[in-house]
């Protein structure tokens, strides 16, 4: 008789976005005349940059010609893209990353979910709270997180690092030393960033204690302040303790196309039974066995992001979203809210009004302003009494949403 994987059964239902959708549908049915503005889900809305579209068309035509047709892509990614990324995203910033330390994939969601596989099953993880849910859920699926407490929303074998206004959304270095530390900066959901000096503290901590940092840089393109690092490899010593996740989704509008990369330096090594194991070779083995490469046409589209046209168009797209972010941020301040984020990321994190719970505030905003956001408590216990608005809508809808909120 077959049996289910019991670790999967431990996962609580992910009710956040389905509950939001249900509430929004019910409200729309009851109020068909109301125009609802959705600033909840973190998906981009602008079309792909023209340079990307041009590269896609060209690559499609190549697939139609026997002379240029490509079949299976190399497991680890085409050289042209690995080189373009290593050069532009890392070496031009002074980070010592070789082309072959870049592993191309179809998404940072899959990479952030899969990366735990190359570490021992008894590894203890640490996550920020609130957090992008994939890090914890994928470790639950692998049997690492212990038991779930429904009341508190906490797993017994996970180290939670609260990120709240009290610590300026920069969590304390954990007293109990984790094996794997997940960091995401600029952060989803709080929209806040980390300074290079503070990230250096994390790198020093990891090197001193033998931990590995999985650094999710999915929102790197939104950084506007000089002291905020674009890559963990800007920090000294990161090559021996860090893995970085990159995504083209938010940086270049590829949420539908799917393209990302994981960076694992050869220097990330660990002693095991008298010899040294390179984590790079374990991830290469995983890719070789379980993955057949991101599509050729999509990798060509990714390469186009690094052309001078592509760079200019992407900058313009990101600037458009950031214009929305600053409108939302300033508008909320005018309306009397305490707000965070929105400067180095497309997310604005606000403290709810009158100490409402995150869900009470969700209902309040939907019913009174017809604006949909995301309750902070859906990202972890420390997200309670906070609320997330995204800047991924149009400028007009961001303005309209804020006009409505100001009138409340
Ligand atoms: N990492 C973070 C922090 C995210 O917020 C998201 C998407 O929302 C992802 C990764 C997923 O990226 P991708 O579209 O490349 O799978």
Boltz pocket constraint, residues with backbone or C-beta under 6 A from the ligand:
constraints:
  - pocket:
      binder: B
      contacts: [[A, 42], [A, 106], [A, 107], [A, 108], [A, 109], [A, 110], [A, 112], [A, 132], [A, 184], [A, 186], [A, 188], [A, 216], [A, 218], [A, 246], [A, 247], [A, 248], [A, 249], [A, 254], [A, 255], [A, 259], [A, 260]]
      max_distance: 6.0
